[in-house]
Amino acid sequence: MIPVPGFEGRRIAVFGLGRSGITAARALKAGGARPVLWDDSVSSRMQAQAEGFDVDDLTVADWSGFAALVLSPGAPLTHPLPHWTVTKAAEAGVPVIGDIELFARAFAALQQVDRPKVVAITGTNGKSTTTALIGWVLQQAGLTVHVGGNIGIGVLALPAPTPDAVYVIEVSSYQLDLTTSFAPDVAILTNISPDHLDRHGGMDGYVAAKTRIFQAQGPDAVALVSLDDDWSSRVARDLSALGQHVRTVSTAVPAEIRVDNGVLSIAGEPVASLTGARSLPGRHNAQNAAFAWGAARALGVPREVAASGLMTFPGLAHRMEPVGTLGRVQFINDSKATNTDAARQALLSYPASFWIAGGRAKDGGIDTLRDLFPRVARAYLIGEAASDFAATLGATPHRDCGDMASAVQAAAADAVATGVEAVVLLSPAAASFDQYPDFEARGEAFRAAVLALGATPAASA
């Protein structure tokens, strides 16, 4: 745990007792604060009480006595409407912060010589893989590495800081909205495409939230920014105009760090081939590798060590994850592709695929993927979006399967019948919440259905 100083003896309101909220309460208590907790869930409140926390109904509490409100990233700060705790905090003049801001303040309280390095990653897609990949590369280089934040372990539950450590932190737009002093040594923006617009009041608000990752960086810090989408390119130009140390990354246009046809180059000089990196297929993973390379080099990792780390990365579950083979058919679990931008990268990774898609559709459905329909051998549709996706697919071969097991059986039968090497790809282009609690559960359902066919599990499955 990372104790949070600066609030000794003061009352801190904590709303939302999920992973980040309860961890923040523990870290505040360890630092000497007096956290006062509340959640809409009775069971969450009971668990907090059993742990010895002060649980008080914040709807009727005296807010004038609070030094801050620590808000769950799941509660809206501004849109569609501010959460009622935010309104109460504003009326009482109480600042609203989140767990990443507490992490930043804990590090700011350390002497400069005692502060570990921090690498932070955000973006619409690819941030989890990039985070895990950076952590892996740094670990292979022999560094003490702690990986967490929006991936895996809550940031304040990571080990207490030591000068030799590197913290690799995934941060969401919701978390960044609640920061003011977060100042990573290396800050990464993987890409930006429309997402969570209801929570940010539109695209401008969403971009502003993402770019908060750079707001407090010092002159010696590094910003790694993609040039592969218009929004990120604008961010790169704006940061450069402000005099920040920006290193650009691309798989499509000239950039300082570039991947072209599987070759990673720095300022035009080839430094590594990614063609043998089994867990990094596709252009989007080439971009992730470029960011990992840039982060490792910014922290002083030698070139050859960084390249070796990229080649041995085992990959992440539910993100272009090979789960098994049946004869000459390979099954790929990309359940994390909850929007069309992510699904686009998956579809581009194969010349043809038997595509399982559907769930709870996001705005626009799969309309933006029309140019990739020629790559779809046949689509197998599941969940609420099945009829809408079918209408968009039009003449592209497709079948409404309803559920995952039926889709996997149908796709496998068609793929095996080709008699050639083929790919069955789960890349839903939709949220999971119509049939599953999260994308992980959806991916596990896919894995189970594949293995139920008698498929040989992949080495990492």
Residue, then its C-alpha position, 0 to 999 in steps of 0.5 A: m500500500i502507498p500511504v497518503p500523507g497531507f491529511e493527518g487528522r482531517r476528515i476526508a469524504v470517500f464516495g464509492l467503495g469499489r476497488s479504487g474507493i476502498t483502496a483510497a480509504r485504506a491509503l488515507k487512513a494509513g497516512g493519518a487521515r480520517p476517511v468517512l465512507w459512503d456507498d449506495s450499496v448496503s453490502s459495500r457499506m457493511q464491508a467497510q464497517a467490518e473493516g473498521f472504517d467510519v461509515d456515515d450517510l453523506t447525504v446528511a453529513d456536515w460537509s464543512g468539516f471535510a478537507a476533500l471528497v475522494l470520488s469514485p471514477g464511476a460517479p459523474l463529475t460534470h456530465p450528464l449531471p454532477h453526482w450529488t456528492v459533487t454538488k454538496a462538495a461544491e456548495a461547501g468549497v470542498p475539492v473533489i479528487g480521485d485515487i490518481e491525485l492521491f497517488a500523485r500527492a503521496f509521491a510529491a511528498l517524497q524527497q526528490v532523491d527518494r521518488p520512483k519513476v512513473v510511466a502513465i498510459t491513457g488512450t481510447n484503445g490499446k492502453s491496457t496492452t501498452t501498460a502491460l507491455i511496458g511493465w514486461v519490457l522493464q521487468q526483463a531489463g531487471l528493474t523493480v516494476h509495479v503495474g496497476g491503476n485502471i488495469g489490475i491492482g488499484v494504484l494505491a494498493l501497489p507497494a510503497p515507493t522505493p527510489d529504485a522502482v518504476y510505477v507503470i500506471e494505466v489511467s482512464s479519462y474518468q480518473l484524469d478528470l479528478t487530477t490536478s498534480f499528477a506528473p508522470d516522468v513518461a506520459i503516453l497517449t495511445n490514440i483518441s476516438p469518440d468514447h464516453l462522450d456522455r460522461h465528458g459532455g462531447m468530444d472536446g471534453y473527452v479530449a481535454a480529460k485525456t490530455r490532463i495526463f500531460q498537464a503537470q509534467g516538468p521540463d525533464a518529462v517525456a510525452l509520447v503521443s501518436l500521430d495516427d489519428d487527427w485528435s492525437s496529432r493535434v495534441a502533439r502539436d499543441l504540446s510541442a507549441l507549449g515547449q514540452h518534450v514530445r516524441t511522436v509515434s506512428t505506424a502510418v506517417p513519418a514520426e520519431i518512433r515509427v513501425d513500418n512493415g514490422v520494422l521499428s525505427i528511431a529517427g529513420e534508423p531501423v532498430a528492431s523487427l517485430t515480425g517474430a513477436r507472436s503476441l503483437p499481431g496487427r498494426h495496433n500492436a505495432q503501435n503499442a510496441a513503439f510506445a513501449w520502446g519509447a518508454a523503455r528508452a526514456l528510462g535508460v533501458p538499452r536498445e537490445v534489451a528493450a527489443s528482446g522484451l518486446m519479442t518475449f511479451p506473452g500478451l494479455a487475455h481478451r486482447m487478440e489472445p489466441v485461445g486454441t486451434l481446431g485443425r487448421v482453424q485458429f480462435i482469437n479472443d478479442s473480447k476487449a474490443t468494445n468499440t468499432d475502433a478496436a474491432r477495426q484493428a482486429l479485422l485488419s490483422y487478418p486477410a479474412s476471418f469468421w467474425i463473431a460480433g455483437g452485444r450492446a451497441k454503441d452509437g453508430g453500430i458498426d457503420t464505420l467498419r463497412d470498408l472492412f466487410p470484404r475481409v469478413a468471410r461470414a459474421y456471427l451475431i450475438g446479443e442485443a445488436a444482432s438485428d442492427f448489425a445484420a442490417t448494416l452488414g447487408a449482403t455480407p454473409h452473416r447469421d444471427c446466432g443469439d448466444m456465444a456458444s451457438a456463434v462459436q459452433a457455427a463459425a467453427a463449422d464454417a471455418v473447418a469446412t474451408g479446408v484451409e487455414a482460417v481464423v475465428l475472431l471474437s471482436p464484438a465492436a460492442a459492450s458486453f453488458d447485455q449478456y455478461p457483467d464485463f468483457e472478461a466474462r464474455g471472453e471466458a465464455f468464448r474460451a469455454a465454447v472453443l475448448a468445448l469443441g475439442a480445440t487444442p488450447a493455445a500455449s498461453a490459454 
